[in-house]
Amino acid sequence: MDNDLNLFKIRQEYKLKELTKEELGDDPFIAFKLWLNEAIQSKESEPTAMSLATVSSHGQPSCRIVLLKEIKPDCICFFSNYNSKKGKELSENSKAALTFFWPLLERQIRIEGIIRKSDADISDIYFKSRPYESQIGAWASRQSELIPNRDYLVKQYQKYKKMYSNPDLIPRPSYWGGYQLKPHFFEFWQGRQGRLHDRITFDFKNSNWVIDLLAP
Ligand SMILES: Cc1cc2nc3c(=O)[nH]c(=O)nc-3n(C[C@H](O)[C@H](O)[C@H](O)COP(=O)(O)O)c2cc1C
């Protein structure tokens, strides 16, 4: 126990809403989009931020936040560096998990599935839509590699800014692009009083989404 921080006393009661199977319907993608839209409308500060868990070839999980950029009919898309730690882990093990937490709505969504790289044209379109500085940043940063100091990074940034001075002509680095997770499991969690939270799961079995309730 850490007495200085008194973490035992930090406690939130959840009273805002309840969750029923009827409310979610039978398609988890529709329910997911509904909840995401409510999170955006509710002014959550980063409604599209999701934790992405990957697992190394040695079975060591690792987790970080990435931003959701598109929901397709059967997959969930984000962008990153293919040579990063997550990129290396995904090339060895395509199983991954995502978690959203929207505190203002007292909601969590957990998603599990298989990840593959997006097609190059999708990555090109998104890369072009990014601000110039972010595009240069993708060139300047060999994400997850060791760097000697901050100055090194700034110099790399300046080097690529000089190399690609025309914002209309920056190519996408081959090591940077989209990923798409195809889910086979969703859990919708709504905080409730006394820790008796509502949990509803969707499991893809025999070509159907099987819907269940879980104990909190
Ligand atoms: C709010 C937020 C949004 C982020 N969005 C992304 C993203 O969309 N893509 C990405 O590669 N990293 C993103 N990051 C940085 C990652 O969390 C992480 O530091 C980086 O991807 C390196 O992870 P890795 O070494 O495990 O590969 C974001 C971080 C935060 C806090």
Ligand as a Chemical Component Dictionary entry (heavy atoms), coordinates in Angstrom:
data_LIG
# 
_chem_comp.id                   LIG 
_chem_comp.type                 NON-POLYMER 
_chem_comp.pdbx_formal_charge   0 
_chem_comp.three_letter_code    LIG 
# 
loop_
_chem_comp_atom.comp_id 
_chem_comp_atom.atom_id 
_chem_comp_atom.alt_atom_id 
_chem_comp_atom.type_symbol 
_chem_comp_atom.charge 
_chem_comp_atom.model_Cartn_x 
_chem_comp_atom.model_Cartn_y 
_chem_comp_atom.model_Cartn_z 
_chem_comp_atom.pdbx_ordinal 
LIG C1  C1  C 0 -3.466 9.860  -27.155 1  
LIG C2  C2  C 0 -2.400 9.074  -27.871 2  
LIG C3  C3  C 0 -2.581 8.754  -29.201 3  
LIG C4  C4  C 0 -1.616 8.012  -29.870 4  
LIG N1  N1  N 0 -1.846 7.634  -31.170 5  
LIG C5  C5  C 0 -0.963 6.844  -31.818 6  
LIG C6  C6  C 0 -1.269 6.317  -33.112 7  
LIG O1  O1  O 0 -2.353 6.520  -33.682 8  
LIG N2  N2  N 0 -0.319 5.552  -33.706 9  
LIG C7  C7  C 0 0.877  5.259  -33.103 10 
LIG O2  O2  O 0 1.684  4.574  -33.701 11 
LIG N3  N3  N 0 1.169  5.715  -31.871 12 
LIG C8  C8  C 0 0.278  6.483  -31.202 13 
LIG N4  N4  N 0 0.554  6.936  -29.931 14 
LIG C9  C9  C 0 1.865  6.595  -29.326 15 
LIG C10 C10 C 0 1.812  5.154  -28.806 16 
LIG O3  O3  O 0 1.079  5.098  -27.597 17 
LIG C11 C11 C 0 3.210  4.544  -28.600 18 
LIG O4  O4  O 0 4.003  5.373  -27.772 19 
LIG C12 C12 C 0 3.943  4.346  -29.925 20 
LIG O5  O5  O 0 3.072  3.875  -30.939 21 
LIG C13 C13 C 0 5.089  3.359  -29.767 22 
LIG O6  O6  O 0 4.573  2.125  -29.313 23 
LIG P1  P1  P 0 5.413  0.745  -29.442 24 
LIG O7  O7  O 0 6.832  1.063  -29.078 25 
LIG O8  O8  O 0 4.761  -0.184 -28.479 26 
LIG O9  O9  O 0 5.266  0.290  -30.876 27 
LIG C14 C14 C 0 -0.422 7.634  -29.211 28 
LIG C15 C15 C 0 -0.256 7.955  -27.861 29 
LIG C16 C16 C 0 -1.226 8.649  -27.193 30 
LIG C17 C17 C 0 -1.059 8.933  -25.734 31 
# 
loop_
_chem_comp_bond.comp_id 
_chem_comp_bond.atom_id_1 
_chem_comp_bond.atom_id_2 
_chem_comp_bond.value_order 
_chem_comp_bond.pdbx_ordinal 
LIG C1  C2  SING 1  
LIG C2  C3  SING 2  
LIG C2  C16 DOUB 3  
LIG C3  C4  DOUB 4  
LIG C4  N1  SING 5  
LIG C4  C14 SING 6  
LIG N1  C5  DOUB 7  
LIG C5  C6  SING 8  
LIG C5  C8  SING 9  
LIG C6  O1  DOUB 10 
LIG C6  N2  SING 11 
LIG N2  C7  SING 12 
LIG C7  O2  DOUB 13 
LIG C7  N3  SING 14 
LIG N3  C8  DOUB 15 
LIG C8  N4  SING 16 
LIG N4  C9  SING 17 
LIG N4  C14 SING 18 
LIG C9  C10 SING 19 
LIG C10 O3  SING 20 
LIG C10 C11 SING 21 
LIG C11 O4  SING 22 
LIG C11 C12 SING 23 
LIG C12 O5  SING 24 
LIG C12 C13 SING 25 
LIG C13 O6  SING 26 
LIG O6  P1  SING 27 
LIG P1  O7  DOUB 28 
LIG P1  O8  SING 29 
LIG P1  O9  SING 30 
LIG C14 C15 DOUB 31 
LIG C15 C16 SING 32 
LIG C16 C17 SING 33 
# 
